[in-house]
């Protein structure tokens, strides 16, 4: 039996570069292998088993002949999605571990998710002023927090945290408010995700815009200040979670270089209803 094939993770293209012909051919071979539904079903069956499975088990599970099963498994093994191992008269099948990163990486590369991403919005409103949060702003900040809660799609919180809790959680140097005509109309902040030194440069972010001021560029001004300040301070990763229904917030974060990491299904209950969240992440623009 041939040696296992490794799915090579190809580095993403650099700014201004296109996907190379060789990389495109490699990815096309992977995708072509999965163009056959039976191979997708076989790969799924092996993956969810969580252990080596025999060809006999797969034929019984999918109600196909042994010759059909063996044919498709050889195709999957040639590309590198599965590994085949002989034990006496049985053939044992397992998922190639590199498949778990190689295939998603290929999809992200082809869809442009690994290429250069925008730093932040540039068409900022001229009438919105950004500044650091001051002690006198807390009443406005908590009012805007309550207005976000009232939308039903901003947070799992059902009541506004007290000032002391917010002050303790929010990172110094990463607390911003937006003013319009001298009134605080939005805020942005970041909090540490862990006390471990390894994650010192990773922060979870939040942005809230007051009722009656959404759609006027306040969010753009806030996220611009938030991410540029984070970059300057050496934070290498920003992450945030947003309800899928909050499309405006997702679009805003994408405009600032955030990319979708995944959907967290039924992650928590909100007013007795299980809700999903979208996890987004932004890496510092000069990060390697």
C-alpha positions in Angstrom: 0.0 0.0 0.0 1.3 3.4 -0.9 2.6 5.9 1.7 0.1 8.5 3.1 -0.3 11.6 1.0 0.0 15.0 2.8 -2.2 17.9 1.9 0.3 20.8 1.8 -1.0 24.0 3.2 0.0 26.7 0.6 1.0 30.1 2.0 -1.6 32.8 1.2 -0.8 35.3 -1.7 0.9 38.5 -0.7 -0.6 41.9 -1.4 -1.1 42.4 -5.2 -0.4 38.7 -6.0 -2.9 36.3 -7.5 -3.2 32.6 -6.7 -0.5 30.8 -8.6 -1.3 28.4 -11.4 0.3 25.5 -9.4 -1.6 26.3 -6.3 -4.8 26.6 -8.3 -4.2 23.2 -9.9 -3.6 21.6 -6.5 -6.8 23.0 -5.0 -8.8 22.1 -8.2 -7.6 18.5 -7.7 -8.9 18.5 -4.1 -12.2 19.9 -5.1 -12.6 17.7 -8.1 -12.1 14.6 -5.9 -15.0 15.8 -3.7 -17.3 16.5 -6.8 -18.5 12.9 -6.4 -21.3 12.8 -3.7 -20.4 9.2 -2.6 -16.8 10.3 -1.8 -18.2 13.2 0.3 -20.4 10.7 2.2 -17.5 8.3 2.7 -15.2 11.0 4.0 -18.0 12.2 6.3 -18.6 8.7 7.6 -14.9 8.2 8.4 -14.6 11.6 10.0 -17.5 11.3 12.4 -16.5 7.8 13.4 -13.5 9.2 15.3 -11.5 6.0 14.8 -10.3 3.7 12.1 -13.1 2.0 10.3 -13.1 -1.0 8.0 -14.2 -1.1 4.4 -16.8 -3.6 5.5 -18.3 -1.2 8.0 -18.5 1.5 5.4 -20.2 -0.7 2.8 -22.8 -1.7 5.4 -23.3 1.8 6.6 -23.7 3.4 3.2 -25.4 0.4 1.5 -22.9 0.1 -1.3 -20.8 -2.7 -2.8 -17.3 -3.4 -1.6 -15.9 -2.7 -5.1 -17.6 0.7 -5.2 -16.4 1.6 -1.7 -12.8 0.6 -2.4 -12.8 2.5 -5.7 -13.9 5.8 -4.0 -11.6 5.3 -1.0 -8.6 4.9 -3.3 -9.5 8.2 -5.0 -9.8 9.9 -1.6 -6.4 8.4 -0.5 -4.7 9.4 -3.7 -5.5 13.1 -3.0 -4.8 12.7 0.7 -8.1 13.0 2.4 -8.0 9.5 4.0 -5.3 7.1 5.0 -5.6 3.3 4.3 -3.9 0.7 6.4 -3.8 -3.1 6.0 -4.3 -5.3 9.1 -4.4 -9.0 8.2 -7.2 -9.2 5.6 -9.0 -6.0 6.6 -8.4 -2.5 5.2 -8.6 0.2 7.9 -9.6 3.7 6.9 -8.9 7.0 8.9 -9.0 10.7 8.1 -5.7 12.2 7.2 -5.1 14.8 10.0 -3.8 17.4 7.6 -7.1 17.3 5.8 -8.7 19.1 8.7 -6.5 22.2 8.0 -5.6 21.8 4.4 -9.1 21.7 2.9 -10.5 24.7 4.9 -7.3 26.6 4.1 -7.8 25.9 0.4 -11.4 27.2 0.5 -10.3 30.3 2.4 -7.5 31.0 -0.1 -9.8 30.6 -3.1 -12.5 32.8 -1.6 -9.9 35.5 -0.8 -10.3 35.2 3.0 -6.5 34.8 3.4 -5.5 37.7 1.2 -4.9 41.3 2.3 -7.8 42.8 4.2 -8.8 46.4 4.7 -7.3 48.2 7.7 -10.5 50.2 8.5 -13.2 52.3 6.9 -11.8 55.5 5.3 -15.1 57.4 4.5 -15.4 58.7 8.0 -18.1 61.3 8.9 -16.8 64.8 9.3 -19.3 65.7 12.1 -18.4 62.9 14.5 -15.6 63.5 17.0 -13.7 60.7 18.7 -12.1 60.9 22.1 -11.1 58.8 25.1 -13.8 57.9 27.6 -13.9 60.3 30.6 -15.5 59.7 34.0 -18.4 62.0 33.2 -19.3 59.8 30.2 -20.4 56.7 32.2 -24.0 57.7 32.4 -24.2 58.1 28.6 -22.3 54.9 28.0 -24.7 52.9 30.2 -27.7 54.5 28.5 -26.4 53.6 25.1 -25.7 50.1 26.4 -29.4 49.8 27.4 -30.5 51.0 24.0 -28.4 48.2 22.5 -30.0 45.7 24.8 -33.4 46.9 23.7 -32.7 45.9 20.1 -32.6 42.3 21.1 -29.6 41.6 18.7 -26.7 43.4 20.4 -25.8 41.2 23.4 -26.8 38.3 25.6 -27.0 40.8 28.5 -30.6 41.6 29.6 -29.6 44.3 32.0 -26.8 46.9 31.9 -23.7 46.0 33.9 -22.9 48.5 36.7 -20.1 51.0 36.2 -17.7 49.2 38.5 -18.0 46.0 36.5 -17.4 47.7 33.2 -14.5 49.8 34.5 -12.8 46.7 35.9 -13.3 44.7 32.6 -12.4 47.3 30.0 -8.8 47.8 29.0 -7.2 51.2 29.8 -6.3 53.0 26.6 -9.0 51.2 24.6 -12.1 53.1 25.8 -13.5 55.5 23.2 -16.6 57.6 22.8 -18.1 59.3 19.7 -19.6 62.7 20.0 -22.0 64.4 17.7 -23.0 68.0 18.4 -21.4 67.7 21.8 -23.5 64.6 22.7 -22.0 61.1 23.3 -23.7 58.9 20.7 -21.6 55.8 20.8 -18.7 54.0 22.4 -16.2 51.3 21.7 -14.0 49.3 24.0 -11.9 46.2 24.4 -11.3 43.7 27.2 -8.6 41.0 27.7 -9.6 37.5 26.8 -7.3 35.8 29.3 -4.9 36.6 32.1 -2.2 34.2 30.6 0.8 36.1 29.2 0.5 34.2 25.9 -2.8 36.0 25.2 -1.6 39.5 26.2 -2.1 40.8 22.7 -5.6 39.3 22.2 -8.7 41.4 23.1 -12.4 41.1 22.7 -14.0 44.2 21.3 -17.5 45.8 21.5 -19.1 48.8 19.7 -22.4 50.4 20.6 -24.2 53.2 18.8 -27.1 55.1 20.4 -30.7 54.9 19.3 -31.4 57.5 16.6 -27.8 57.8 15.5 -27.3 54.5 13.7 -26.6 54.7 10.0 -24.8 58.0 10.2 -21.3 56.8 10.2 -20.8 56.7 14.0 -19.9 53.0 13.9 -17.3 53.7 11.2 -15.7 56.4 13.3 -15.6 54.2 16.4 -14.2 51.1 14.7 -11.6 53.2 12.9 -10.3 54.6 16.2 -10.6 51.2 17.9 -8.5 49.2 15.4 -5.9 51.8 14.7 -5.3 52.3 18.4 -5.1 48.6 19.0 -2.6 48.3 16.2 -0.5 51.1 17.7 -0.7 49.5 21.1 0.6 46.2 19.9 -2.6 44.1 20.2 -2.1 41.5 17.5 -5.6 40.0 17.5 -9.0 41.5 18.0 -12.1 39.2 18.2 -15.8 39.8 18.6 -19.0 37.8 18.6 -22.1 39.1 16.9 -25.6 37.7 16.4 -26.1 36.6 12.8 -29.2 38.7 12.6 -27.1 41.9 13.2 -25.9 42.2 9.6 -25.0 45.8 9.9 -22.5 45.0 12.7 -21.0 42.1 10.8 -20.6 44.4 7.7 -19.0 47.1 9.8 -16.4 44.7 11.3 -15.6 43.3 7.9 -14.9 46.8 6.6 -12.2 47.0 9.3 -10.4 43.8 8.4 -12.3 41.3 10.6 -13.0 37.9 9.0 -15.5 35.3 9.9 -13.9 32.4 11.9 -17.1 30.4 12.3 -20.7 30.1 13.5 -21.1 29.1 17.1 -24.5 27.3 17.1 -26.8 27.4 20.0 -24.0 28.9 22.1 -26.3 30.5 24.7 -29.9 31.3 25.6 -31.4 34.7 25.2 -34.8 35.3 26.8 -35.2 31.5 26.9 -34.3 31.0 23.2 -31.1 29.4 22.0 -29.1 31.8 19.9 -26.1 31.4 17.5 -23.2 33.9 17.3 -20.7 34.6 14.5 -17.1 34.7 15.7 -15.0 37.3 13.8 -11.3 38.0 14.2 -8.9 40.7 13.0 -5.1 40.3 12.9 -2.8 43.4 13.2 -2.2 44.6 9.7 1.6 44.3 9.9 1.5 40.9 11.7 3.2 37.9 10.1 
